[in-house]
Amino acid sequence: MEILWRLNTVRPYLLQVQTNLLKILNQINMKFNFVIRRLLILTLIAQSCLIFGQVKEPSPFDYGRMWTFENPPKEWLKEAYDFEPEDEWFDFVRKSSLRFASWCSASFVSPSGLIMTNHHCSRDEGIKAQQGAENFDKQGFYASTLTDERKIEGLYVEQMIMAKDVTDEVKASSVEEVEAKYKEMSGWNDLRLQVVGFYSGIKYSIYGYKRYDDIRLVCMPENSIGFYGGDPDNFTYPRYNLDFTFWRAYDENGKPLDTSSNYLKFNKDGAVEGEAVFVVGNPGRTERYRTAAQLDYDRKHRYNETLAFMDNRIELMREEYALIKDDPNKVAEGQELLGSITSLANGQKAYGGILKGLNDPDLYGRKVAMEELVKSKSTDVSAWENLEKEYNKLIPHAWAINNLGPSGYRGSVLSLLHELNDLETMISDGADKETVMTKKSDLMELAKSARSSREKRLFSMLLEEISNAMPKKSNLLSKLLAGRSMESFVDHLFTASSFMDDAKLEKLLKKNKKIAKSSDPMLMLSRSLIPKYKDAVNAFRSSGPIRQQYETEIVNKIFDVYGDALPPDATFTLRISDGVIKNYEYNGTKAPWKTTFFGMYDRHYSHEEVYPWDLPERWLNPSMELLKSPVNIVSTNDIIGGNSGSPMINKNREAVGLIFDGNIESLPGNFIFDEESNRTVSVHAGGIHAALKYVYKADRLVDELDGK
């Protein structure tokens, strides 16, 4: 691996050779189409990489395949799949797809407003509909009649009705003026409008959304089925997870919404190996246009510190959940805790996978190679140099920005430190008496929540994380500890501070002058740490516009090479991604393109029927028809967080699967798309249909999906 790292230092020379060859080809004035030109570039890169032992070459598709609907890759679809969809095809699938609240994707799958999305997108909302002694995590939910469907207040979906490139209009005026203009235009005036910038502000689009607020739960499996395999199986494949939930949208008259003009027919036969499939959804965020300097900052400071934060909180919460999970009086508390654990554990694997990818010499090396290729074709590379200088200025502030932001997961003591700093600032700035008294009252209440053993443990975690993240040359922490060990310092804080006793605290807060002169350990800690956080925030904020300017210049350079043949980074707006159903090599063997329910039962019995591989009782006598049915499938589509709940469709605009995850190899997808082993994991339409038919006996829902 070290050899590969060293090889990256000679890549600029190899890429200069490539550049000279490309200049000669350009002088020949050959009119290469998109695909031929791309293949030519990759061939040149591949040859130079192979000479020096680099196996994988950089590719334009390293930037991904999350295409916008305003600029669909029609030429690429024709070349890759012999598929030439008309504009009407794109318009239909766009309007059949949904944004599920503010965190997931979904789609209409019947003419009567039936919505399909993931269990993990729905679970926290679905359990709000529980009544009496119901426990949807253990029992699931199915509305056997239309009147049994349960509304969730505040839940909504959005349908993108209109989409248009407005780059020229924005550059001629402003985002605000364009939004105001379209708000008065027919067809747009009754929609929620959003102008989105792409490629660091090089292009802009305006989207118009129709919102539906009456959303009712139709069917949700048990948590052990909707999240089968739990955290251990998350981001893995082969997989056996029925991560689905069905909802229904209702109109303003309380009737099922008429979606007969835009819905995806549910194809229970699903897709087969080698078939072209398309994912239509709302990928949340990617950072594939970040430079090598930015990615270097990410791996050394950003992701490893976030990962440490998640590791520690998950360990604590799992211990807490183990103590209450079987207590019938703490069902709600247990469900809330389980939701937090699931959310953090998902992030833990995601951030861990990104960090692993950033430390992979091949993946990171490809980013360096692509950057050098673009630079070699540019007459001015100062933007890269200047951006790196900006990040070098931010490095001393990284520990503070990553660890000192107030958060419930970091505990009440840190929140108390922030509030104390605010109080002292108010007093020194001469704030009015009423404002100061309100702040003191809030501090009294907050201090009460900071006195538990749990808070003490959280603060000990935080200090350890700060210690590990601080630059080695910093002596700030050693000054704070004043010769004490970390454990002794925390003990002293929780015994000697007036904030641990109501009477002492009330006396301390009585006079402003007393606060200013106090050497209470909590105040001393606040005076030392919180200004460092504020300095870090100011440094990042003041640097933001400058960094944005350099990022825009760099993306412009990439545009000079590839134009808009590359998709923009994800922005939680609707995209379409192409791919094929395809297996891949893993763990010395091959992962099959599909799994079946036979595998789910093998997991159940091989793991001794123990959580998270245990099956509910009603699943324990499967029919052969169920066992043979496919459960999950993998494809080469490009997805990221936010795509959860996206429909997988075929060329006929039919729903053949439901996106819910990526494999472990897909996690570096935040900064690079690697088609060789990156796989999207979906629930096969046939698996959903079989579960509804043979286990849940959901005849009404089965008939609706079958179009009866």
Order of alpha helices (4+ residues) and beta strands (2+ residues): alpha-alpha-alpha-beta-alpha-alpha-beta-beta-beta-alpha-alpha-beta-beta-beta-alpha-alpha-beta-beta-beta-alpha-alpha-beta-beta-beta-alpha-alpha-alpha-alpha-alpha-alpha-alpha-alpha-alpha-alpha-alpha-alpha-alpha-alpha-beta-beta-beta-beta-alpha-alpha-beta-beta-beta-beta-alpha-alpha
